[in-house]
């Protein structure tokens, strides 16, 4: 059965085979999760195409894309794709747009001189086109020559960002409907993000309390606590090592220690040597009881929904079932 009121969602990772997206989406909805999300990590699953598969496979669950790079597609194309899905499946699509991981955008020669300007231009252009405007503009990163959509959208569009830094968070508060929080977000960073979002919201007169903060969290649940924590450690270590020092770790005063571990041995050193308490900050992991105790910390800090990111992704089927049985009834 569906449960659109549940604050708990599931992320279908980009490593998932395309032919599994439909069945997984149905399972997530039928077990009562409040949302399902699909990542667009280059070069894995396409975010827009996999969202279309998920929307067609389900009936009412919200489907989120987290996130599209602002520069990989022309905003007119992004707007066309979003309008198509929103018109076909009203009030169900949540679209996240962000800077994109620099390593990936640089592979395509698409890293902009000003990521903030590119994100603003993309969000504002997509919103305008989806709502029926005609754009003529040549003074930005993208050119618009009398572009309008044949199928604009009358209702809500739900455009979010996926950003981390303070200036980007303020921009998100100013122009977006929400900010998708990365898998390395801890409760203290959520509080930090809310403050910066509120600064941006004040600039445009938006209500900061209406700004959504769906929060991705590395997740492993198992009756064997040690096994679940060991799996989560691999996930946290990988992302900490890959992302490196950032505002998400800075709020905890961990950047110096993280830098030392990366310099010592990269992702492997981070995974093996990071303190156990880092798992409590950056994951929801352990027995069902452990996870039930950890989830409220994120909600109390400002998360509007918790998007569990099963790690490793090959265990998603098992974790959907145990989560639906042991955690969804609590939340």
N, C-alpha and C positions, 0 to 999 in steps of 0.2 A: 504494500500500500504506500501511497505517497504521503509526505508530511512536509508541506511547504513551510511550516512554522519552525522546523528544527533548525538550530543555529549551526549544525554540523554538516559539512559537505565533504566530498572526496575529490582529490585530484587524480585524473588519469594521466600518467606521466607520458612524455613524448616517446619513450622507449617502447611503449605498448604497440603491438602490431596493429596496423589499420583495420584488419579484419576482426579484431576483438573489441573495437570501440562500441559497436552497436549493442552487443550482448552485455558488456560491462555497464553501459549507460542504463539499460533496462534494469539490470540487477540493482544498481545504486538507487534508482527511483523506487523500485518495488520494495526494497528493504527500508524505505522511509527516510532517506537522507534529504536534507533541505536544498542541496545544490550539488552540481557536479561541475568540475572545471577541467579544462584541457589546456595544456601548455603549448606554446609555439617556441620550442627551443630549436634553433637552427643546427643541424638539418635533420630533424626527426619528423614528428607529425605536423602537418599543416594545421594551424589553429583554426582558421575559418572553415576549411573543409571538414575537419574532425568535429567541429561544433555543429555543422550541418547534419552529419551522421547522427550525433547524439540527440539533436532536437527531433529528428525524424523518428528515432527509435523510442522516444519517450512521449509522455502526454502533458505533463504540467510542471515538471521540475525546472528550476532555473539552471541555465547552462552558461558557464562563464569561459571566456578566453583570456588566459593570463600568461604572457602578454604578447601583443604585436609590437614590433619595432616601428617607431614613428617614421623611419626613413626607408624601410625596405619596399614599401608600396607607395605609389602616389596617393595622396589623401582622397582623390576622387575615386580611385579604385576601392580603397578601404571603405569609403562611404557607400559605394554601390553594393559591396558585399554585405555590409551591415544592414542597409535598408532592405535588401532582399530577404535576409533571415528574419529581421524584425517584422516585416510585413507578412511573412509566411507563418511565423510563430510569435504572435504578439505577447509582449510583457514577459518574455522568458530569457532573452539574451542579455548577458552582461559582457561588455567588451572592455578589455584593458589594453591601453597603449602606453608604451614607455620608450626609454632611450634605446633599449636593446643592448645586449652584452657587447662591449666594444670589440672583443676578440672576434665575434661573429660578424658584426657589421664591417669591420676592417677587412675581413676576408673577402667581402664583396665590394670593397672600395666605397663604402657608403657612410663612413663615419663623418658626421657633420662638423663644421667649424664651431657651431654653437648648438649643442644638444638641447639647451633650454628653449632657444628660439624655434628649433625644429619641432619640438614637442608642442609648443604653444600653437604654431601654425597648423600642425596636423590636427590637433584636437578641435581647434576653432573651425577649421575648414570642413572637417568631417561632420561636425554638428550642424553647421550651416547648410551643407548640401543635403544631409539626411532630412532636415526639416523643410526643404523645398526651396532654398535660396539658389540664385544663379551667381556664380563667381567669375569675376574677371580680375586677375591679379598677376603681376609680373615682378613684384619687388621683394619676393621672399625666396626660400629654398625651392619652392615648387611654382610652376606656372599654371594659371587657370585662364583659359580663353573661352569665355561664354559657356561654362560647364554647368549643367543642371541635371538632376536625376529624373528619369521617367517615372520612377516609383518612390517618391518621398514618403516619409513616415509621419503619421498624425500624432501618435502617442509618445510615450517616453522612450528615450534612446539608451540611457544607462551607460554613458561613456566614463570610464575610469582611467586612471593612470597606474603604472607600476613603477614607482620611483623610490629613491632612498635618501638622497641628500637634502639638506635643509631648504635650499633654494627651490629644488624640484618639488618638495612637499608643499611649499608655499604656493607655487604655481598650480599644483593639483587642487589645493583648497580654493584657489581663485577661479578655475575654469572647469573642473571635473566634478562628477557626481560621487566619486569615491576614489580611494587609493588602495590598490592591492598590495598587501604586505608580504615581503619576501619570506622564504623558508628559514631565514636566519634571524627573524624578528623575535625578540624576547619581550616580556611584559614591559620592562622599563623603556625600551625603544618605542613601543606603542604609545606610551604617554608622551614621549618626546615628539613623535610624529603628529599626534593630535594637536600639540601646541603650535607647530609650524603650519599645519593645515588651517588652523583657526586664524592665523595671521593672514594667510592668503584669502580665506573666505571673507574676511573683513574688507578687503580691497574691492571686492565685487558685490558685496551685499548678500552673499550666500549664507545659508544657515549652516554653521559648522557641525551642528548636532545631526543634520540630515546627511552628512558626508559618510559614506559607507567605508568600512575598513575590513574587508574580508582578509583573513590572515592565514597564509599557508604555513603549515608546521610539519617538519619531518616527523614521521609517525611509525611506530612499530608496537603492536600489542600482542602479547603471548602469555599463556599461563606460566611459562618459564621466564621469569623476570630477567635472568642473566642473558638469555638468548635474545630477548627483545632489546635490551639495552646495548648489547654488542652490535646488533644490526643498526640501531639508531646511531651508534658511535661512528660507524662507517659512513653514514649519510652526513652527519654533522661535520665530521672531519673532511669529507670531500668538499662540501660547500664552503667551509671556512678556508680551506686551503686554496680553493679555486677563486673565491671572491677576494680574499685577503682582508686587511684592515679596512674598516668602513664605519660609518656612524652607528651601525647596528651593534658592533662590538665596542665602539668607543664609549657608548653610554655606560658600559660596565667597566671601563678602564682596562680593557683586555688587549688593546691594539699592540702595545709593546711586546707582551708575551706572545701574541699570535705571530707577530713579525719574526721574533726569534725562532719560533718553531718552524715557520716556513723557510727561513734562511738555513736552518739546520738540516731539513730533509723534506721540505715540501709537504704535500698532502699526507704522505705516509707518517711523517713525524707529528703532524697535527693530530692525526687519527690515533696514533699510539700513545702520545704523551699528554694530550689535553686533560685537564682535571675532570673528574666525574661530574662536578657541578655544572660544567658547560652543557652537559646533556639536559639538565633540568632547565637551563635557560633557553636552549635552542631546539628542544624536541618535546614531544609528548610520547613517552615510551615506558614500557614495563608491563606489569599485569593490568588487567582491566581496572582494578582498584587504584593502581598508581595513576593510570591515565585519567580516571574520573576525578582524581584530586588535582591533576595538573591543568585540565581544561579551564576551570573557572578563573585561574590566574590571568589567562589571556583575555577572557571576556570582561573581567573586572577592570583590566587595563585599557579597554576600549575597543577590542575586536568586535565587529558587528556579526561576524560569523567565523567559525573555525573550519578551515579547509585542510583536512588531514591528507598529508602527502605520504602514502605508504612507501617505506624504504626497507628492502629493495622492491622495486615496482612489480617484480614477478610474484610477489606475495599478496597482490591486491585482492584477489578473490577471497583468500582466507581472512584477510583483515576486514574486508567488507562484512563478512558474516559474523565474526566475533564482535565487531564494533556495533553492528545492528542489534545483536543479542544483549550485549553487556553495557553499552554506553548510551545508545539512543534513548532507551526508556528513562534515563536519568536526566537527559537534557531535552 
